[in-house]
Structure formats: structure tokens, C-alpha cells
Amino acid sequence: MATVTRPAQRRAPKTGRASSSVFKKSVMAVSGIILVLYLIAHMIGNLKAFAGAESFNEYSGWIRSIGEPAVPTQTVLWVIRLVLLAAVVAHMWAAFSLWKQARAARPVRYVTKKPVQQSYASRTLRWGGVIIALFIVWHILDLTLGTVNSAGADSTPYERLVASFSNPFVTAFYVVALVLLGFHLRHGIWSAAQTLGQSNKRRERLLNVSATVFAFVLIGGFLLAPAGVLLGIVD
């Protein structure tokens, strides 16, 4: 009597979960692009500090008056803030939701971990994102509102910038957050390109180099302001 062994049937992929994952990755990619564009503009604006107090303060005032007299003061600025807030919330939601979905799909952890297959940035992306989020809150309270700045809330933007980066502890926190942001950006740009279908095996190496160079230049630009204060160039 012959015994027939049937091959193990493969489970059909859950289309709903797959499509949900693609949607969340797309949300993460698009929201990330919005935030990167803001970071570029913000970094360029920070470099105005090297032109002196008057130039930097004029730039800060111009941001608040964009759109005048067609719209009231700070209308455009608040629109930008709301778009950025929506992008941050969407980005964090997508990141947490994807992590939760991946964890649910693999309830039993592997006995042997293979950290070699993951970059440092991808392994630390989530907790790095939390630190960056905390830094954003501090950054707003420090340089935007001035409530935790030693120069006070009534000081000029230039005075708050100099006072903040004259504090070594604040500067150290700023540098650490920016380094983490650099890792986050490098991995995020690579992931976004894959999600939006702009990556393949031929382009992968070029994409890795481009993402690394972009993150290095952007973070380097942000670090110029605190370096200028510490060196006495910006005072």
C-alpha cells in the first residue's frame, strides 16, 4: 500500500494586511519627504546667523510676515506648522503601526539574531525617532518660544540662539540629536526610495552613497551654528 505525502500547503498571503502595509509605508515615505524639505529650508535659514544679528532677526521676522498683506501676520507660518505637525503625526503613526504589524506577524522571536543583516540606523530607528521627537519639543521651547532659554522669551531670535549654544549641555544634546537624525535620514531616504519604487539592484549602491552624503551635508549644515557660537564666530 503506497503512502502519498502531500506537500505542505502554503498559506495564501493576506491581501488586506499586505495592502495596509504598503499604504503605511507610503504614508511614512511621503510624510518623511515633507519633513526633509522643511529640514533643508531650516538648515539654510540657520546659516543666516553667520551674517550677523540684524540679518538673522530680519529673516526670523520675514518668516512670520510671509503672505502679507494678502493674509494676516503668521497665517502662512501657521499653515506650514500645521502641515509639519500632520506630517510628524503621520510619520510616527506609520512607524509604530508597521512595527506593531511586523511584531504581530512574528509572535515568536528568533533564537538566533542576525544583526549583521541590519544597519545600525534600522536597528535604532524607532528609539532614535523618540529621542528626535523629544528634541523637537525642547527645540521649540528653547529657540522658538524662549521659555527654557536663558536669554528669556522677550529676547531676539539671535540672542536665544547664542544663549542656547553657549550652554555646553544644551549643545551636547543638540549634537547627539542631530547625529541620530542623520542616521534616521540616511536609512529613511533609502527606505522611502524603495517604497516609492525608485530603487533596484543597479541603483542600490548609488542610492546608499547619495543618502549618506545628503545626511552628512544636512547635519553638517545644522552643526555649523553651534560650532560658530563655541568658536566665537557667532556672538
N, C-alpha and C positions, 0 to 999 in steps of 0.2 A: 504494500500500500504506500503510494508516494505522498509525501507531505509537501505541500506547496506553501512557501513562505512569501507572503505579500510584502512588498516594500513599504516601509513606513510612509504613511500619507503625510504630505506636507500641509501644514495649516495655511489656509488662504489668508493673504495679508489683509489686515483690517483697513479697508479703503478710507473709512472715516477718520481713523487715527492718523493715517499717512497724510491725508489732505489737510488735517488740522495741524500736523507738524510743519508742512510746507507753508501754510498760512502764517504760523507763528514765526518761522524763520524769516519770511518775507517782511513781517512787521518789524522784526528785530533789525533786519538789514536796512530798511527804509528809514526807520527812526534813527538808526546809527548814522546814516548819511547826513540827515538833518543836523545832528549833533556835531558831526565832524566839520560841516560847513560853518557852523557857529564858532567852533574852536579856532578855525583858520582866521575868521574875522576878528575874534577876540585876541588872538596872539598878535596880529598886526596892530591892533589898537594899543596893546600893552607897550609896543615898541615906541609909541609916541612919548613915553616917559623920557627917552634919551634926547628929545627935542626941547626939554625943559618944562617947568611947571605950567607956564602960560599955555603952551601948545597942548599939553595933556589935559588940562582943565577945560580948554576950549573944545577939545574932542569929546570929553565926557558930557559937556553941555549940548553939543551938537546931536549926540545920540538921543537925548531927551526931547529935542526940538524937531526931529525928523517929521516931515509932513506938514509943518506949519507953513502958512496959515490955513491951509485947506482943512486940517483937522486940529483939534485941541492938543496942547502940550502933552507929550508922553503917550499919545494914542497909539502910534506905530510901535513905540517901545513896548507897550503892554501887549500888543498883538504878538510881537516877537517873543515876549516872555511866556505867553500862554501856549504858543506853538512849541517852544522849548520844553515847557512843563509837560505838555501832552506827549512829546517825543520821549522824554525821560521816563514817564509813567508807562508808556507803551513798551519801551525797551526793557524796563525792569520786569514788567508783566510777562513778556515773551520769554525772557531769560529764565525766570522762575518756573513758568509753565512748562517750558521744554525740559528743564532739569527734573521737574516732578513727573513728567510723562516718561522720560527715559528711566527714571528710578522705578516707576510702576511696571514698566515693561521688563525690568530685570530685578525682580524682588530678592533673588539670592545673589549675593556678591561673589565675584570670582575669588577662589582661594589664592591664586597667584596673580598679583597685579603686574601690569606691564607699563611702567611709567615711561619707558623709552619711546613708546608709540605716541605719547602725548607731549606737546611742548609745555614749557613752564607756564606760558601765558594761558593755555587752555585749561591747565590743571588749577590755576589760581584765578580764573576769570570771574567766578562768582563772588568769592570773598574780596577780591580786588575791586569789584564793582561796588560792594558795600562800603569799602573804605573811600572810594571816589565819591559816592553819594554823600557820605558824612562830610567829606572835604567841601563839596559844593555848598552844603548848609553853612559851614564855617566861613567859607569864602564870601557868601552873601552877607552874613552878619558882620564880617570884618571889613571888607573893602567896599561893598555896596551901601550897606546901612550904617556902618561905622559903630554899631552898638557894642562890639567887643574890641574895637580898635583903640589903642592908647591915645590917638590924636582926637578922639571924640567924634560924635555924629555930626557936629557942626563944622568939621574941618573940610578942606577941599579934597577931591579925589587924589590929587598928587600927594598931599600931606598924609593921607591914610596909607597910600602905597609905600611911602618912605618909612613911616612909623611901623608898619606891619613887617616889612623885610629888614628892619633894623633889629627886630627881635629874633635871636638865633633859633629859638624853639619853634616859632611860627614858620620861619624859613625852612627849618628841617622838615616840618610836617608838610609844607608846600612841595618840597623836593621829593619826598617819599611818595606823596600822592601823584605827582607828575610822572615819576618813574613807573608806577603801577598803571597810570593812564597810558603810558607809552606801550607797555606790554599788551594792555587791553586793546589799544588801537591796532597794533600790528596783527594780532590774532583776529580782531573783529573785521578788519578790511579784507583779510584773506577769506574769512567765513562768508562775508557779505557777497564777495565776488562769486563764490561757489554757489550761494543761494540764488543769486540773480543770473546764473548761467554764463558767467564771464570767465570761467576757469576750465582748463583742461590740462592734460599731462604736459603738453608742449609749453603752455603758458605758466605752469605752476611755479617753476623756478624764478621766472621774471617777476611774477606776482609776489612771491615771497620777498625778493630783493626790494621791489618797489614799496611794499607795505612797510618793510623795516626802515628804508630810507625816509619815507614820509613820516613815520612815527618819530624817528630820530630828529628830523628837521623841525617838526612841530613842537616837540617837547623842548628841544634846544632853544627855540624861539621864546617859549614861555619862561625858561630858566634865565634868560638874559636880564630881565628886570630885577629879580632878587640879586643876581650876581653884580649888576650895576650899582645897587644900593650898598652891598657889602664892600665893594671896591671903592666906594665914594664917588663914582661917576654920576650917579643919580642921587642928589641930596637936596 
